[in-house]
Structures are given as structure tokens and as C-alpha cells.
């Protein structure tokens, strides 16, 4: 048993003083320090340094480790030129991206307080890395394939990757999951099979959705930049589905929809009505020029969202605080203090719900996954701690996963 005493605990969206936490692999009690010391006299006592906040471990719901070798290879600025550069440089980037490189990125996430992440895996090459990483990993085996001629082959490969992630040792903290690449890249027949598979096995489910204007035009009219792309690379000029058909394929099972930048208010309302959630990737959206997700609409609809880094294929770091600062700037219309508090909820409680993790909050029974964050000085106004945390933090002072300290 261990007891952590910090100046503030982040509980239910508030910063509470004069409380401590007793834990082993799970949180056993939240109470006054003197009460916990009396109850657990033999516990190891951990006193955080001054001006420290104890947070639940942060959760990065959407990251692609397979493209961690990208630095300047891919073309930022606009979605379709970026996508073409992915096709052009994919093989070289995959070859350069070895396990050591991906593990370094997992460590960078860990140092920024990320104790769990959702890994989107197109090929399964990072499974070994995710087994070695200390974090909890929701391993999203991604299904891709719009050509009906090869659908069975692609689905068979997808099933093999699912089985590989299911065979991981429990100690690796891997949760097998299903990801659907995008409406434009997955045939409806195998889409339905994959959704049914996720539902039958109670697996987390995720999909990219309406990231760019080009995607919306292609799915709606069969025209635009995607038409030339599909004709050049896949010898087809007709989309395999439309927005409504794709969206309704997920109606019976809560799903984490990624990006949604070009979704209408009506479409977002439908997602909310079906119990779905959204992953927001501010820097990726800005770097690929796809527009700004209207978080104000999500708030009006009470549609929950997480904040995620995406991968280095469309970002410059996997540090969650870099992402939060970018969100503050991208959404300049949002009232600063309440928005900072909402962003912290998006990488803790709401992210845990989206990935179906028993973490993300400092409540009895939850996993003992924590991040200790020290502020540079005593806050003059405690209600601003959320903002000061985001602005002044690059790395956590200490990180615990399942009660063990890793940073």
C-alpha cells in the first residue's frame, strides 16, 4: 500500500486541497491524509514537492506509431497532397520505423503523463512495441479495403491481426480493439462484419470520419480531388458508400469517431443520439489544412470528445501538453479558463470512457494510474490551475501505472 499527498487533487473537474490517496494497483481510498495514515500505518508515504497537482493518468485516444519515422517526408498544408505523399513515401517510412524508434515515442508520451493510449495499427508491426511499453494500450487493429475483389483477403488479414492482439500476455496491458479506416476506404460488406465482430467481443471501436472537404465531396457527389486519387491509385471512380450509410453502420454500438471536422450539426447530433464520442486532433487538423472542429457544437449537443495527438505522420510530437496548448490557440473563441478545464476532462475522464478503460479519474476502485504535475509557483487563484497546468507543463514530475512508478 502507498499513500500520495499532494497540494491539490484533480477530482470531478475540480482541484481539491487537503486530500490524499491510498493505493496499491487500484485506488483504495481518498481521504484526509491523517485518516489514511491511521488506516494504513505501514503504507509507503509519497509526499509530492510543493505546488504539485495529482491528476489521473492522461489518455491519448488516437495515435499512429507506424509512421514515427516521418520528420519532413510527408507534405503538410492540405489533405490530398499529404495523402498522396503518404502513398509515395509509405514503404520507406515503414522500413525506417523500427521498434527502438516507436519505443522512444512511447516514452515521450509517458513523460508527458500519458498512461494509456489508443494505437491505430494498419499492419500490426507495432504490437511488439505496445507489449513492451509500460502504458495501457487499446490496440486498434485497422480494417482497410474498398475493392470488393480483395475484400475477403483483406478481412482475413485483419482477423489474423485481431487474433495476434488477443494472444498478448495480460501483463502487457493490451486491450484488443477494432478500427475502421474511413468511409472512402472500407467496403460496406466487410465494414458490417467488422462492426459485428467488435460488438460480439465487446471491443472498443473507432473510425476516421469526415476529416476533409475532399472526403465529403467524394462521398456526396463522387467528385473532387478524391476522384483523381482513386482513379490514379485504385482504378476506380465511384465511392463504395455515402456518409449516411456509413454513419448508420455504427448505430448499434458506441464508437469513437476521429476528426469529424467536416461533419454537419445534424450528423454530430446523430452521433450523440447513438452514444458515440469524438476524438479531436487539433495539430493534425491544422497541419493538414482540413479546418477547425466546432467544439462549441459538440458542447451544445453534449457530445463527449477526447483530445489526441494523432501520429507523427501529421504532427511534430506526441506530447499531450503540446496538443492542449495548440487546442487553446486553435479554438480562440472559447472562454479560456473553462476551456482549459474542459481540455483536462477530455484527456482523463472522457477519454477513459471512449476507450472503455477503468481509469481517468481519482475514484476508489479505478486503476492507480497517476500523473504528478508541479506548478512553477503557488497559484494565486486556484480556479486557474487548469490553465497554468497546460501553459507551464512539458513533462510530468512522476508517472504511476497500476501503482508502480515509471517516471
Steps between C-alpha positions, in 0.01 A plus 500: 500500500615855420367843587554810283463844652492794258385861532205444269309202365311528172164340584175533302630801309605689816826556681459383857741574787577300816431158355728203432470165324577150625568243231658175394423402139165675544381800698391374843403824674479877456498684832678746727870410528480443876210258457684299236818487709298369790321241288816386318785556751743279304437666163787656305455877520564708188504874560494700177714811482332839553237633259424156358171375356412131491313415180363173371737372232440670167357302208593554134210334320637508145860458387673334202841367607574338164594834342733616777789532251338798329673832551490680165392224258127571497347814355310713750259781415216331313338160538520351151866592431578356844313176419685467170830547682399221741455266203831614351712468816310233694735210430814697586346636821382157607845354438672777698258474793656235722401389849755723673355805328143414597602421858663844526169656400318292762749631756439857388129448550572351843710800604212732413277302736330266250427173679275354229463545125304371204740365238357491147673212324475454124749215474554368854869591497485690829334226706832388648581860593160545666560183702832643622365849577399556864173669406161347454446465126166465328631334184274600212548250218409710198288366214559652158392391152241644262544254212239224521728267302754491784260548791520144632881498487524832682247393759691177557818695566306726737375196693853365534612830651204492737603152616860613552389787725270264691791266573706761686590429862277677756812664646539701178177692574382460139128529422413367151281741303364571152557805281330575169731713287249736335176510298689534172734205563289215644243300303157484670500119504814465711408812697188330632696184583758699695240697696323175587831349610568793733150482643507122554835519680429826686806664342556877480420630151637804318487656154628804312202703381460810281849635553518713184284688251632269229364197688158660536482593130606151392247322723219740406554559129770256387709796385789722607860425587426150625369402156841555341670331795289183469535493123879530525567254782201263506354509147153597618289814469202418723478517881404173671267667750353835602505696823158390626553132423839497668384690808201270554725192488605592856154572639488197728843530661670805664799607291779758528473712182832668416526856359139574383620845390265507202201341674181706505306586813237245399763227461660584833156490663454151358832390650390634837165323479676165448738535792810566292793731582755702302879509498629850432855539362564878486853506358432230243195691378700821473804343336287325236287809438165327553338770713397537865276257683215708643529401863230748588254283303619187683449680831148611403414143404667354809709283267810392697845534347857407575813688393764290326831553323440282193833368365824657383370457147302818571663647809836606643480336844292257706517722809146550632580845639616619159158389376308677775684826439421472130134446585497818711627697200296330227173556687564866570130576543464273803507665847850422620458374857195274447653365180826408675299305757302328222823397325625325814171311521544405134831321570387333822139409575354538150795324337470207742132461416573510128759222528307307768781522754462477877715808547478873429380605845616494862219284631511192719527185291661664198846401382779679688616689191622849595697798374656742749532848351692775681413865441781759499349687793202492735186593304359837602156387384436124526225521237777564242700184574374329183634779281832526685543125473460512121714808446791410728536123461721315254554186705349340809702483822393141563284245322341191657333213317318234699665636813858474370710809428643522146614866492 
